[in-house]
């Protein structure tokens, strides 16, 4: 998992480079392949071949998210090609820079749009851990909705905001995030996907239920009339000025029925590097997943898993 996550982090690109490609669909084949390599014990040549096959499976458009189609789940499945990846994944990645990332029609050209330097993919490999820059979502919705959900919940708790007290909510996002989650909300054929990629739903859900959990994105929960009615009072605005504050920055302005205006701004959304989740927040995510399972594990087993993780994080050698 460490090998896979590190390689995936190195193949991740900027928003400008992706330009509509789904980062998950593009980059996930490499970590999936690298992780499988460790399990299968492939040699260097086999690993390099597997990574090359993985490169030919890159793809996925953000349009699936916007349209609310289940293709978004297929993209995130990210299964590696048969007999994929590496015991010597580090060496293989170094050799692959001349083919997959750096070839004339390689990764740097096709997905990096000529802005990605192939040597950057392997720079500091083994000493600089880019997986430490990975984002962990605090809430079970799109990464572009993390900050607005956080700010909305802050106001709900601080000012006792309830649906009947809300006249309107304005959410300002950078253009990239607005294109992804700022469109008008509709139930559509796949309410769960539409809700997870909607400013309007995520704000309304946070106000109505004073939280944001996996269960809130079940189709029957998404169709709750109370949430749908409130979602109509939420507006998403594209604001290029937010680009200067960070790609996850967001502003929320809530106006009450009495005319009081509450405003909150956030430059780094929760879970992103610079605003990492603490152990308590990670535990809340873990427990939400366990409770949501179709066949929940016994409470004692869940606590045992968490205890094992807690013991590992307390180990001073874990960083090595």
N, C-alpha and C positions, 0 to 999 in steps of 0.2 A: 504493500500500500504506500509506503514511504517512497519507494522508487517510482511508482506510478504517479503519485501526486507531484513529485518534484519535476518529472519530465513534463507532465501536463501544464504545470505552472510556467515552464520555460517555453512551451509552444503557445501559450496564451498570447493574445495580441491586444492592441489598443482598440477603442471603440471606432476610431477613424479607419483603421485597417479593416475591421470586420465589415463596416458599412452595410449592415443589413443581414449579414450571415449570423447565424446563431453561434455564439462562442462555444457553447456546450457541444453542439454538433460538430464543429470544426476541430476542437482541441481534444475532445474526450477519447477519441480512438487511440491516441498516443499513450495516455496513462493506462488505459485498459489493456493495451498491448504490452506495455512495460511490466505491469503487475502480473499478467499471465506468464510473462517470461520467467519471472522468479519462481513461479509454481512449477512450470514445465521444465526448467533447467536447460533452456536452449543455449547453444553456443553463440559466439559473436556473429558469425555469418547468418545463422538462422534468425537471430534477433534483428539484424539489419534488414533481412528480407521481410520479416514480419512488419517492421516499422514502415517499410516501403509499401506493403499491402495496405497497412492502416492509412497511409497518406491518401491512397486512392479511394478511401471510404469517407473522407472528410465531406461535410456538407450540412445543410440545414438552414432554413431561412426564418428570420424573426416574423415573417408574415404568418406563419403557423400560429404564433402566439397571439398576434393581433386578431386573426380570424377566429381564434378559439377552437382550432381543430385538434384532434387527438394526435396529429402528426408530431406535436411537441413532445409527447411521451416516447414516440419512436426515436426521435433525435436523442433524447436523454438516455435511452437504453444503451447506446454506444457499445454494442458488442464488438469485440475485436475479431479480426479474421481468424480462421482456424489455425491452430498451432502457432499462436502469437507469443511473444517477445522474450525477455533477456536475463541471463545471469550476468552478463557483462554489459548491462544496458548503458552504463556510462560511456564505455569505449565505443559501443555501437552508435550511440547518439553522436559522438564526436566524428566518427566516420561518415555518418549519414548526412552531415552538414553539407557534404559535397553533392549529395543527390537529392534527398527529400527537401530539406530547407533551402538549399542554395542553388539547385540546378536551374537551367534556363526556364523550365516550366515547373520549378519546385515550389515548396511551401512559401518561401519568402516572396516569390513573384506573384503567385496566384492569390494568396490570402494576405500576405504582408504588403501587397501593392507596391513593392519596390522600396518600402520604408524600413523593412526589417533587415537587419544585418545578420547573416547566417552565424557569424562568430558569436553574436550576442546570445544565441540559444544555448551555447555550451560554456560561455565565460564563467569562470569560478565554479564549475561543476565539481561537486564533492566538498567544497568549502563554503560556498554561499548557498543557503537554502531558501529558494524562492517560494517554497510551499508555505513559508511563514507569512507570506503576503496574501494568502488565500482568505476569502470572505466566508464567514459562516452566518447564515441567515438567522435572525432572531425570531422572525415571523414566517409562517408557511405560505408565502406569496413571492412574487417576483422581486428580485433584488432592487429594482427601481421603486418599489413600494415600501421598503423597510423604513426609510426616514420619515415618510409622511404618516405611516402607521404609528411610529414612535411619538411623533409630535402630537398627533391627535389624541393618543392615550394619555400623554402628559397633561393636556388641557382637560380631558375628561376627569382625571383624578384630582387635579389641582382646583378646578372650578366647579366640579359637580355637574358637568355638562350632560344633559340627557336629550334625546331626540326632539322633544317638544320645545326645548330652549334654543334650537338651532334655526336661524334664518337662512344662513348660507355659509359655505366653506369654499375658500379659494386656495388651490394648491399650485404653486409655481415650481416648475421643473426645468432642467436644461433640455434643449431640443431633442437630444438622443433619448433620454428617458421619456419625454413627452410622446415621442413617436411610438414608443413601446407600450406605454400604459395610460396615455392621456386621452384616448378615443372615447366616444360615448359608450356607456355600458349597456349591454343587452344580454339577456339570458342565453339566447342562441341554442344550438344543439348540444353544447358542452358547457353548462353553467359553471362547473368547477374551474375550467381553464380560463374562461372569460373573467371570472371573479378574481383569480390569482394575478391577472394582468390588467387590473382596473383600478385607477385612482379612486373613482367614485365608489366602487364597492368596498374597497379596503378602508376608506375613511368612514363610510356609513356603518360598516360592520364594527369598527372600533368604538363608535359612539353608542350603537345599540346594545352591544354585548360587553363593552368595557374590557375587551381583550381581543386577541387574534389567535385562534387555534385551528388545528387541522380540521376538526369537526365543523367549523364554521364555513368550510368550503365544500361540504357535501351539497349536492344539487338541491335537496329540500331546504337546507339552511340558506343557500344563496337565494332561493325563491321566496324567502320570508317577506311578506308585504311591508313590514315595518322598515326593513333594510332597503328595499327597492324604493320606497317613498322618499326616504332620506337621501338616497343616492342622487335623486333628481336635483337636490339642492347643492350638490358638490360640482365645482368647476375646476378643470385642469387648464393651466396656462403655460405655454412654452416661453421661456425667458432665457435668451442667449447669455445674459449677464451672469447666470449661475455657473457657466462653464469655468469662469475664473476662480470660483470657490471650491471646485472639486466635482468629479463626475457623479458623486452620490449626494450632492447638496440639494436641499429642498426648503421651501418656505410654505408655511400654512397660516392662513388668516381665517379665523372663525368669527362670524358675527352672530350674536344672539338675537332672539326675537325682541329683546328690550333695547337693542341698539349697541350693546357693549361689544367691543372688538378685541379679540385675543389673537396675538400673533406670536409665532415661534419660528425660528430659523435653525437650520442644522447644516453644517458644512460636510461632516463625515457621518454617514448613516451607521446605525448600530451593526456590528459584525464586520465592518470593513476595517482594513488596516488603519490604525490610529484611533479606532473606537471599538476595540475588540470586546467580545463577550467575556464576562467573568465566569467563574465556575458555577455560580448559582444560576446564571442565565443559560449556560450550556446544559445544566441539569434539567431546567424547565423544558428545554427543547427535547431532550432525551425522553423525559417522562410523557410529554405530549405524544411523541411517536409511539411509545409503548401502549398508552391508553387507547390510541386510535386503531391499533392493529385489529384486523378482523377476528383473529384468535389470540387475544392477549395472553402473555405469559403470566405465570403465577407471580404474585407480588414479591415473594421471597427471591425468586430468580432475577427479577428486574433489579431489586436492591443489591443482589450479588454482583450483577454486571456493573452497576454504578460503583460499588465498593472497589471492584478490581481496577476500574479506570481511575478512581480517586487515589488509590494506592500507587498507581503508575505515575501520576502527575506529581506525586510527592517525592518521587525518587530523584535525587540530585544528578543521576547519571543519564536521565532520559534524553537530555539534549544531545548526547553523543551517540 
